[in-house]
Amino acid sequence: MRTGRPRERAITLRDGFYIEIYNSGEGKGLKLRSETEEAMELAAKQYSRFKKVVILGEYKNGVKRVAESA
């Protein structure tokens, strides 16, 4: 259990592509940011050998960017 003061404001994510990495049996993961989509996919492939990986996608101005449909 953590002690101390809670955060006063929400965490905002920097622009980029994110994946979240989990150890087996854990509830919280670690978010990793990449500059490009290719770098994100490469990191996801490397970490998936040992850990559970969830691809979060692209974030722009702290908000998840939704792919535009044509």
SULPE-V990721 format. One record per run of one state. SS is the DSSP state (a for helix, b for strand, c for the rest). FROM is the first residue (numbers start at 0). LEN is the number of residues. If there is no record, write none. Layout:
((SS & FROM & LEN) (SS & FROM & LEN))
//
This chain:
((c & 0 & 15) (b & 15 & 7) (c & 22 & 7) (b & 29 & 5) (c & 34 & 2) (a & 36 & 11) (c & 47 & 4) (b & 51 & 9) (c & 60 & 2) (b & 62 & 2) (c & 64 & 6))
//
